[in-house]
Amino acid sequence: MTRSNLRTRSNVYPRRPELRLKDDHEFSRQARGHAAIRKLMEMLGVPPGNQMHDDPFVTLLIAQGKLTIAQKNALKWELPCAACNSIPCGLSFNGELEFRCQIPQCSSVEFTAISYVNKQLAAPIAVLQQAHGIDFGDALNWAIEECRGVPPTVEIDSPPARITIRVSSTADARYIENELVAFLVYGIQNFPPR
């Protein structure tokens, strides 16, 4: 028996015909992949030079509900190669960040060689105070593995504190901040004693 490396999924989403595209936020939130998101931003009036993940135009579209944090992550991690203009970096079927360009001058090589990034997360103070001697990075990674990559539902009932945590580049590309916080909370509350 041979296995295929192709998986089918729907890429058709209903539009609300009474709304203009730029006002149909539910439809806009379905755009996936660097090229589709950039095309959407063009339709929303964002100039090509302002379509980077950290641009104020992108932040404004997120605040207006026209783009999602997951779409911002796609812009951040799906970088085109300057030599061949392909998108050599992306998530594989098993959810790992993968680099596929064969061109040595590719502008993404240096960026995607980073296996960890420092990420600011707003985690509940009460949960952070429970983390006696637990490394936050270890708790986060353990929780992602324990939950098989599916963000858990956790109670977050105390004010947040901003912390900096070391996150794998795959987790940064795959999950939005709230999902990472849910994994961290689960990890701190359930991390096995050593």
N, C-alpha and C positions, 0 to 999 in steps of 0.2 A: 504494500500500500504506500503510495507516495503522498506527500503532503504538499499543498500549494502554499506559496508565500503571498497569495492574494486573499484579501478578505473583502467581502461586499458590504456596503453600507449605503444608506440613502443619502443622496446629496440634493434632494428636492425638499424644499420647505415652503409651506403656503405663505403667500403674500396677502396682505389686506388691500384689496383693489381700491378702496375708498381713500387710502393714504398714499402720499408720495413716498418714494423709496427712502428719502432722508428722514421721514417721520415714522416709518415702520420699524420701530426699535426691535421688536421680537424677531423680525426677519434679519435685521442687521447683525444681531448677536449670534446668528448661526454661521456666519462667514468663518471659514477655517483656512489656515495656511497663509503664508506671507503674501503671495500674489493676490489672493482674493481679498484680504484685509486692506492691502494698499489700494486696490481698485475701488473698494467700498469707501475708503477715505477720500479718494479722488472725487467720487460722486457726492460726498459730503462737503466738498469744497476745500479740502486740505491740500496745499501745494506739495508736490513731490519732495521738496527739500525739508518739509516739516513732518514727515511720516515715520520718524524714528520713535522707538518705544519711550524715550525720555523727553520728547518734545512737549511743550505746553499745549499744543493743539490736541495731542493724543490724550493728555490729562483732562482737558476740557471735554472731549468726546466721552470719556469714561464717566465724568461727573454728570453729564447730560443723559447718560444711559444709552448712548449710541454705540459704544464699544464696551467690551468686557475686559476684566483683568487677564483672562486667559488669552484674549486676542493680543493684549499688550505683551504677554509672555512670548507669543508666537513672533511678534515683531522683534523682540529682544534676541531670541535664540535662532530664528531662521534667517541667517545672514547670507546674502548672495555673494558668490565668489566673484572677485573683481576680474579674474582672468577669463572665466567661461560664463559668468552671469547665471549659473544654476544655483539652487539652494542646496548646498552639500550637507547641511547640518539639520537634523530633525529627530523626532522620536521614532524609534523602531517599533515593530509589532509587540515586542515584549516590554515596551515602555522605557527603554534606555535611550539616552541622548547618543546619537551616532553621527560620525563624520564620514562622508563618502567621496569627497573630491580627490582626484588623483593628481591634480596640478600643484606642484610644489610652491608656486607663487600665490596660492589662494589666500585671500585676505582673511578667511575664517579660521585658518589653521591655528594660529596663536591663541585666538579667543576660545576655540572649542577644546584646546588642549587642557584647559583649566578644569580640574575635576571637582573642585569645591569653590563656592562663593560665600562671602559674608553677607548675610541677609538680615535686615531689621524686621522683627516681628513684634506685634502688640499682643503679648500673652497676659492672661489674668494674674494679678499680683498674688492672690491667695494660692493659686496653683504653684507659682514659682517659689513661694515660701515653703511648699511641701517637698521641694526637690533637694533634700539634704544629701549632699555629696554626689548627686546624679549629674553627669555631664549632659547638657541639653542636647548636644549633637548626637550622643549615643542614644538618648531617649527617643529622639525624633526618628533616627534610622531604625531602631528596634520597632517602633510603632508602625512605621510604613511596612516593614516586613511582616510583623504580626498581623496587621489588618489586610495583608495581601494587596496593598496599594489602593484600597478603598477608604477614603476619609471617614473616620468614625463620627458618630453623633455624640457630642459631649456637652455638658453643662458649663457654660461660661457666665458666671454670675458675679464676678468682681471686676472692678476697674482694671484696665490694662496698663502694663508697663512695657516700654520699648526695650527690647533686648537685641543684641547682635548674636547671631548663631551661625555656625558653619553648616551650610547646606550643600548637598551634592548638586552639581550642575543639572543632573537629570531631574532631581526633585524640584529645582527652581524652574526648570522648563515645563514640567508636567503639572505642578499644582499652583493654585493661587494662594495668596497669603492666609486667608481664612482656613483653607484646607491644611496648610502647614501648621497653623496654630492648633487645629483640632488634633492632628497627629501628635504634636508636642504635649498637649494636655493629656491625651491618652497615655503617651509614653511615660510622663512623670507620674501619673496616678497608678500605672500598672507595671512599671519597669521591675523585672525580677531582682530580688536582692542578691548581692554578690557574696 
